[in-house]
């Protein structure tokens, strides 16, 4: 698996799947979540409402992942994952790592060969860029070692230089 970092807008990435740093309701929010919902169009909200109605009435648990179509995004799928909120006392890094491994599990099940991730947890959920990067890169590498075939490329698409520096450092030092 090829793992890269780049500064950019995840809503414009041409990947089979983009990962949404969602909240448990799946009904949109701020940051990456709001940007993905806005760019994907109203079909994404409708699909998330259907997931809540049919299979996730209590919302998506922290560290889990679920997919919807990409609708108006360049990606075929959106994989929604909920990071642990440090401000709410969710400080276990394995929960954050699970966001990445579960997202890759979902991507592989869909047949996605390329996946773009944001810095899940590093926004309003309070994880430092360095801690988020270490969890993300470690999780993706571990998943790749255990699943050498399904996904060819992971791109960390980051919206700030600080996040890009942290993810690039984690990728080059591991």
N, C-alpha and C positions, 0 to 999 in steps of 0.2 A: 504494500500500500504506500502510495506517495502522500505525504503530509506536508502541507504548505501553510504559510501565513501571508495575509495581505491586508492592506487597509482598504476599506470600501464599504459599499452599501449592499447588505445581504439581499435586499429586495430586487437587486438588479443582476444577481449572480446566475449564470447559466450552469446549473448543476441539476442532476436528476432530482435531488431532494435538498431543501433548505430546512434547517432546524430553527424552530421558533422558541425563544425563551418565554414561554407562556406562564400564565398564572393558573391556578387550579380550576378556575371556572371555565377556561378555554374561550371566554367571550371577549377577548381583546383587553387591552390595557395601554400602558405607556411604553416608552422605549422601543426595543426591537419588536415586542409583541404588537404594539400599536402600529408601527411602520409596516409590518408584514400584513396585518389585517387591512390596512388602508390600501396597500399596493395590490393585494390579492383580489380585492373587490368584495361585494356583498355575499358572494357564494361561499366564501370561507366562513363567515359568521354563521350562515345557514347550516353549513356542514358541522360546525362545532356545536351549534344548538341541537342538531340531530344526534350527535355523539352523546351529549348530556342527557337527552331524552331517552335514548335507546340503551346505551351500554355504560355510561359513566354518570349516573344521576347524582352521585356525590362529588363529582369533579375528578380531575386527573391527579392521582397521588404524586407527592414529591418523589423525584427520581425515576418516574415512569415516563413512557413515551407512547404516542398514538399518532397516526397519520391521517391526513385529509388530502384531497386533490390540491394542486397549486393554484387553480383558477387563473387569475390574470398575471401571475408571476411567471418569470421565465422557467422556473423549476416545475417539474411534473407533480411533485408532492411537497407538502409541508409536514414536517414531523414536529409535533408539539411536545415539549418536555418542561417539567416544572422543577426549577432549582430550589434548593433549600434556602430559606430566608434567615440569614444570620441575625437580623434584627429581631426575629421572632424566636431566637434561641436554637435554630436548626444549624448547628455548627459542625456536624459530622461530615468530613470530606468525602467519605464513601458515598453519601447521598448525592453529592455533587458529581462525583465520578460516574455514578449510576445514570445520570442524565445523558452522558455521552455513550456509555455502553448500551443502554436500552435504546437510544436513538439509532445506533448502528445495527442493533438487532432488528429493529423495525425496517430500516433501510434495506438490509439484506433480504428480509422476507418479501419486500416489495420488488426486489430485483434492481434496486438503485445501485449504480456503479460509482457515482460521485455524490458526495455529501458536503454541504457547506454549513459550518457551525458559527454562531456568534459566541461571544464570551458569556455563556450561561452563568448566571449568578453574580457577575461582576458589576451589575448596574444597581438598581434600587434594592437588590437582595443582600448587598453589603459585603460580598467577598472581595478581597483585595485582588488587583490584577494578577499579582504573582501567584497567589493561592489558587485563583481560578485557572490560570494557565497551567500550573503544575498538575492540578486535578484533571484537566481536560487532556493535556498531552499524554499524561500517564495512562489515563483510561483508554484513549484511542490506540496507543501503542500496545497495551495489554490485549485489547480486543483484537487488534490486527494479528498479533502473534498466535492467538487461539483460533482465528478465522482467516486464513491466508487468502482465500479466494473471493468472497462475495463483493467486497467494495474495493475499487481500484484507487480512489483518490478522496482524501479529506482535505478540505480547505477551511482554515479558520479565517473568517472575514470579519475584521475588527474595525470599529468606527472611530477609534482615536489612536494617536501615536503611542500613548502610554500603554494601551492594551496590546498594540502591535509589538512594542518592545518587549513586553512581558511574555507574550506567546512565542515570539521569535527566540528569546533567551531560553525558555523552557524546551523548545524544540531542539536547539543546538547544544544544550548541556546534558540532555538525557541520553 
